[in-house]
Amino acid sequence: MSTKPPDWTPTTQAVENARITDFTRFAAQHAGRDLSGDYHKLWAWSVDDVSGFWAAVWDYFRLPERPAGPALATEAMPGSVWFPGSTLNYTAEVFRDRTGTDTAVITVTEDTGPVAVTWHQLRRQVASLAQALTGLGVRMGDRVVGYLPNGVEAITAFLATASLGATWAVCGQDYTAAAAEARFTQLQPTVLIAGTGCLHGGKHIDRCPDVQALRDALPTLAATIVVGDATRVPDALEWSALTEHDADFAPRPVPFDHPLWVVFSSGTTGRPKGIVHGHGGVVLEQLKNLGLQLDLRAGDRLLWHTTPSWMMWNVLVAGLLLGATAVCYEGSPTYPDTDALWQLAAGLEVKVLGTSPGYLAACRKAGVRITDHCPASLERLGVTGSTFPGDLQHWVAGELGPRTQVVCTSGGTDVVTAFLGATPTTPVWAGELSAPCLGVSVEAFGPDGKPVRGEVGELVVLRPMPSMPLFFWDDPDGSRYRDAYFDLYPGVWRHGDWITITDQGSVIMHGRSDATLNRHGIRMGSSDIYGPVEELKEIAEALVVGIEQDGGDYWMPLFVTTTDGTDVDDVLREKIRNAIRHGASPRHVPDEIIQAPGIPHTRTGKKLEVPVKRLLRGDAQDTVVDPGSVDRPELIDWYARIGAAHRTRRGTALGSAPSRSANGRP
């Protein structure tokens, strides 16, 4: 791992021109110490002197004057206290020092070309809507929720809400009313802002019935505002009428940890958890993440293919904090052709494009020549959402060439940022994430709860981050929050991923630790199997789970879908087994290879490994997963039937999930 050549190496000029290089010089003066050298020296300081690092970030990005004293006043997890006595407002920071005629947001849909909104126009709409929300009774701390497509309206609604000190939550219109209801009913919102529908894959989805159903499920609403034809939703207010007036722009300063938004977990293991982040933590973290890790600057164009339901929408919007242009695309990345996202990026000359390994794999299988579409402006391709196989990354890097860095990142809705990623100054190795992000004290814990190198361990974070959740919604004693991250290692954040930290400081992802394959005491990551299997031209996608059974037996089935829908025969099964033997190891070969009608995912594209494991084990469907959180809910019953058939064949029930030992291992 430490000797293979990188796929991409920064030039001397790129290193010198990178904003992180300028920050390093600034931080060295701030800290009164030498920080020159490679990135890992800067990272080591950022996690050794957490308070000093975040104070430097605050000052470097010229946030409002802060009181004297340490940035991190109380170092506890959970319970850290950041920048006590300081005040700011996310929306105020978005519009600080912006030039009115420059482009702030570009919206594109499948059937419309780019529609640009200037900073002046956006500010006017935000101020007008904030005034309207105030008139509707929205006060500091109230909740405003959105059921909206990915466009400028969702951004405007969020910024207006935040400017008042109210709290925002949003679901994209890829969610049904039931899925949005499972989230919004927890919040008791004052106002709902909703769209009438959206386009996806060339099909119009009418959401007016869903808007009405959602409104009926939210008895605390004072008003519903509709983007589109408001007459289709009785007694609704019209968006355009509320965003066209001149009004004072006066974002309210709030304490550092004042709630900004509620983002929700996927809901695939029970009721979606409402994760609350604060104004200050998000502003600081995203200035660092986008400004230093991705080198985003004023005037750059950021396009991350996402929906408002996914945390990457929050990251996309945060580009505005740096004066970048947020490009919002509402639609399928493969419509009308697989290369649609590349064509869009080229036409709009984006600097940073974000997508998923799944989309890139589809491009390779479709024979897309990325090099034919890649814009000269593209400096970084961000990839996240699931594990990124090394061979696929190597192919993408070859297509893009040396001028574009492939940045694989891994983080979570929990902190609405990345734990691991890269910078413009770090090399990139295929199949690895270049380094931990600044200010993130990442380690891999072995079975004894101590850091390990060069071997698989639990991803943990040893010191606080400012964007860690303030709390979970409807969790008055904090027990759900503590159980989610601190159940195994008190005072240490356990994220639930298997990683290997290499000798060179890069990181390899192996999949979720709560979906670990543990066959007869040998731990395996599911991503180690997906890589070689999904490379096969015949295979569209795969999902593997491991289930403990009575008597100490272990069942490890592999579910696959084919690219052309043909049957999986014995020849293809043996080809799959051979691919796993040579691409992973003989012990990774599954017990069965089963053709499935589909692989279920969260609405943000993550495979449902844990819910499928529980369905196969025989857990009641209504306790396993919220159908509204699944892209193809009809598959839930299919996997439950497969589990029932297997139990019948064995003549005995599958065992329950094993209890964890003190060190967190089954």
Secondary structure in CASP SS format (residue, H / E / C, confidence):
PFRMAT SS
TARGET T0000
AUTHOR 0000-0000-0000
METHOD secondary structure of the structure
MODEL  1
M C 1.00
S C 1.00
T C 1.00
K C 1.00
P C 1.00
P C 1.00
D C 1.00
W E 1.00
T C 1.00
P C 1.00
T C 1.00
T H 1.00
Q H 1.00
A H 1.00
V H 1.00
E H 1.00
N H 1.00
A C 1.00
R H 1.00
I H 1.00
T H 1.00
D H 1.00
F H 1.00
T H 1.00
R H 1.00
F H 1.00
A H 1.00
A H 1.00
Q H 1.00
H H 1.00
A H 1.00
G C 1.00
R C 1.00
D C 1.00
L C 1.00
S C 1.00
G C 1.00
D C 1.00
Y H 1.00
H H 1.00
K H 1.00
L H 1.00
W H 1.00
A H 1.00
W H 1.00
S H 1.00
V H 1.00
D H 1.00
D C 1.00
V H 1.00
S H 1.00
G H 1.00
F H 1.00
W H 1.00
A H 1.00
A H 1.00
V H 1.00
W H 1.00
D H 1.00
Y H 1.00
F C 1.00
R C 1.00
L C 1.00
P C 1.00
E C 1.00
R C 1.00
P C 1.00
A C 1.00
G C 1.00
P C 1.00
A C 1.00
L E 1.00
A E 1.00
T E 1.00
E C 1.00
A C 1.00
M C 1.00
P C 1.00
G C 1.00
S C 1.00
V E 1.00
W E 1.00
F C 1.00
P C 1.00
G C 1.00
S C 1.00
T E 1.00
L E 1.00
N C 1.00
Y H 1.00
T H 1.00
A H 1.00
E H 1.00
V H 1.00
F H 1.00
R C 1.00
D C 1.00
R C 1.00
T C 1.00
G C 1.00
T C 1.00
D C 1.00
T E 1.00
A E 1.00
V E 1.00
I E 1.00
T E 1.00
V E 1.00
T E 1.00
E C 1.00
D C 1.00
T E 1.00
G E 1.00
P E 1.00
V E 1.00
A E 1.00
V E 1.00
T E 1.00
W H 1.00
H H 1.00
Q H 1.00
L H 1.00
R H 1.00
R H 1.00
Q H 1.00
V H 1.00
A H 1.00
S H 1.00
L H 1.00
A H 1.00
Q H 1.00
A H 1.00
L H 1.00
T H 1.00
G H 1.00
L C 1.00
G C 1.00
V C 1.00
R C 1.00
M C 1.00
G C 1.00
D C 1.00
R E 1.00
V E 1.00
V E 1.00
G E 1.00
Y E 1.00
L C 1.00
P C 1.00
N C 1.00
G C 1.00
V H 1.00
E H 1.00
A H 1.00
I H 1.00
T H 1.00
A H 1.00
F H 1.00
L H 1.00
A H 1.00
T H 1.00
A H 1.00
S H 1.00
L C 1.00
G C 1.00
A C 1.00
T E 1.00
W E 1.00
A E 1.00
V E 1.00
C E 1.00
G C 1.00
Q C 1.00
D C 1.00
Y C 1.00
T C 1.00
A H 1.00
A H 1.00
A H 1.00
A H 1.00
E H 1.00
A H 1.00
R H 1.00
F H 1.00
T C 1.00
Q C 1.00
L C 1.00
Q C 1.00
P C 1.00
T C 1.00
V E 1.00
L E 1.00
I E 1.00
A E 1.00
G E 1.00
T C 1.00
G E 1.00
C E 1.00
L E 1.00
H E 1.00
G C 1.00
G C 1.00
K E 1.00
H E 1.00
I E 1.00
D E 1.00
R C 1.00
C H 1.00
P H 1.00
D H 1.00
V H 1.00
Q H 1.00
A H 1.00
L H 1.00
R H 1.00
D H 1.00
A C 1.00
L C 1.00
P C 1.00
T C 1.00
L C 1.00
A C 1.00
A E 1.00
T E 1.00
I E 1.00
V E 1.00
V E 1.00
G C 1.00
D C 1.00
A H 1.00
T H 1.00
R H 1.00
V C 1.00
P C 1.00
D C 1.00
A C 1.00
L E 1.00
E E 1.00
W H 1.00
S H 1.00
A H 1.00
L H 1.00
T C 1.00
E C 1.00
H C 1.00
D C 1.00
A C 1.00
D C 1.00
F C 1.00
A C 1.00
P C 1.00
R C 1.00
P C 1.00
V E 1.00
P E 1.00
F C 1.00
D C 1.00
H C 1.00
P E 1.00
L E 1.00
W E 1.00
V E 1.00
V E 1.00
F E 1.00
S C 1.00
S C 1.00
G C 1.00
T C 1.00
T C 1.00
G C 1.00
R C 1.00
P C 1.00
K C 1.00
G E 1.00
I E 1.00
V E 1.00
H E 1.00
G E 1.00
H H 1.00
G H 1.00
G H 1.00
V H 1.00
V H 1.00
L H 1.00
E H 1.00
Q H 1.00
L H 1.00
K H 1.00
N H 1.00
L H 1.00
G H 1.00
L H 1.00
Q H 1.00
L C 1.00
D C 1.00
L C 1.00
R C 1.00
A C 1.00
G C 1.00
D C 1.00
R E 1.00
L E 1.00
L E 1.00
W E 1.00
H C 1.00
T C 1.00
T C 1.00
P C 1.00
S C 1.00
W C 1.00
M H 1.00
M H 1.00
W H 1.00
N H 1.00
V H 1.00
L H 1.00
V H 1.00
A H 1.00
G H 1.00
L H 1.00
L H 1.00
L H 1.00
G C 1.00
A C 1.00
T E 1.00
A E 1.00
V E 1.00
C E 1.00
Y E 1.00
E E 1.00
G C 1.00
S C 1.00
P C 1.00
T C 1.00
Y C 1.00
P C 1.00
D C 1.00
T C 1.00
D C 1.00
A H 1.00
L H 1.00
W H 1.00
Q H 1.00
L H 1.00
A H 1.00
A H 1.00
G H 1.00
L H 1.00
E C 1.00
V C 1.00
K C 1.00
V E 1.00
L E 1.00
G E 1.00
T E 1.00
S C 1.00
P H 1.00
G H 1.00
Y H 1.00
L H 1.00
A H 1.00
A H 1.00
C H 1.00
R H 1.00
K H 1.00
A C 1.00
G C 1.00
V C 1.00
R C 1.00
I H 1.00
T H 1.00
D H 1.00
H C 1.00
C C 1.00
P C 1.00
A C 1.00
S C 1.00
L C 1.00
E C 1.00
R E 1.00
L E 1.00
G E 1.00
V E 1.00
T C 1.00
G C 1.00
S C 1.00
T C 1.00
F C 1.00
P C 1.00
G H 1.00
D H 1.00
L H 1.00
Q H 1.00
H H 1.00
W H 1.00
V H 1.00
A H 1.00
G H 1.00
E H 1.00
L H 1.00
G C 1.00
P C 1.00
R C 1.00
T C 1.00
Q E 1.00
V E 1.00
V E 1.00
C E 1.00
T C 1.00
S E 1.00
G E 1.00
G E 1.00
T C 1.00
D C 1.00
V C 1.00
V C 1.00
T E 1.00
A E 1.00
F E 1.00
L E 1.00
G E 1.00
A C 1.00
T C 1.00
P C 1.00
T C 1.00
T C 1.00
P C 1.00
V E 1.00
W C 1.00
A C 1.00
G C 1.00
E C 1.00
L E 1.00
S C 1.00
A E 1.00
P E 1.00
C C 1.00
L C 1.00
G C 1.00
V C 1.00
S C 1.00
V E 1.00
E E 1.00
A E 1.00
F E 1.00
G C 1.00
P C 1.00
D C 1.00
G C 1.00
K C 1.00
P E 1.00
V C 1.00
R C 1.00
G C 1.00
E C 1.00
V C 1.00
G E 1.00
E E 1.00
L E 1.00
V E 1.00
V E 1.00
L C 1.00
R C 1.00
P C 1.00
M C 1.00
P C 1.00
S C 1.00
M C 1.00
P C 1.00
L C 1.00
F E 1.00
F E 1.00
W C 1.00
D C 1.00
D C 1.00
P C 1.00
D C 1.00
G C 1.00
S H 1.00
R H 1.00
Y H 1.00
R H 1.00
D H 1.00
A H 1.00
Y H 1.00
F C 1.00
D C 1.00
L C 1.00
Y C 1.00
P C 1.00
G C 1.00
V C 1.00
W E 1.00
R E 1.00
H E 1.00
G E 1.00
D E 1.00
W E 1.00
I E 1.00
T E 1.00
I E 1.00
T C 1.00
D C 1.00
Q C 1.00
G C 1.00
S C 1.00
V E 1.00
I E 1.00
M E 1.00
H E 1.00
G E 1.00
R E 1.00
S H 1.00
D H 1.00
A H 1.00
T C 1.00
L E 1.00
N E 1.00
R E 1.00
H C 1.00
G C 1.00
I E 1.00
R E 1.00
M E 1.00
G C 1.00
S H 1.00
S H 1.00
D H 1.00
I H 1.00
Y H 1.00
G H 1.00
P H 1.00
V H 1.00
E H 1.00
E H 1.00
L C 1.00
K C 1.00
E C 1.00
I E 1.00
A E 1.00
E E 1.00
A E 1.00
L E 1.00
V E 1.00
V C 1.00
G C 1.00
I E 1.00
E E 1.00
Q C 1.00
D H 1.00
G H 1.00
G H 1.00
D C 1.00
Y E 1.00
W E 1.00
M C 1.00
P E 1.00
L E 1.00
F E 1.00
V E 1.00
T E 1.00
T E 1.00
T C 1.00
D C 1.00
G C 1.00
T C 1.00
D C 1.00
V C 1.00
D C 1.00
D H 1.00
V H 1.00
L H 1.00
R H 1.00
E H 1.00
K H 1.00
I H 1.00
R H 1.00
N H 1.00
A H 1.00
I H 1.00
R H 1.00
H H 1.00
G H 1.00
A C 1.00
S C 1.00
P H 1.00
R H 1.00
H H 1.00
V C 1.00
P C 1.00
D C 1.00
E E 1.00
I E 1.00
I E 1.00
Q E 1.00
A C 1.00
P C 1.00
G C 1.00
I C 1.00
P C 1.00
H E 1.00
T E 1.00
R C 1.00
T C 1.00
G C 1.00
K C 1.00
K E 1.00
L C 1.00
E H 1.00
V H 1.00
P H 1.00
V H 1.00
K H 1.00
R H 1.00
L H 1.00
L H 1.00
R H 1.00
G C 1.00
D C 1.00
A C 1.00
Q H 1.00
D H 1.00
T H 1.00
V H 1.00
V C 1.00
D C 1.00
P H 1.00
G H 1.00
S H 1.00
V E 1.00
D C 1.00
R C 1.00
P C 1.00
E H 1.00
L H 1.00
I H 1.00
D H 1.00
W H 1.00
Y H 1.00
A H 1.00
R H 1.00
I H 1.00
G H 1.00
A H 1.00
A H 1.00
H H 1.00
R H 1.00
T H 1.00
R H 1.00
R H 1.00
G C 1.00
T C 1.00
A C 1.00
L C 1.00
G C 1.00
S C 1.00
A C 1.00
P C 1.00
S C 1.00
R C 1.00
S C 1.00
A C 1.00
N C 1.00
G C 1.00
R C 1.00
P C 1.00
END
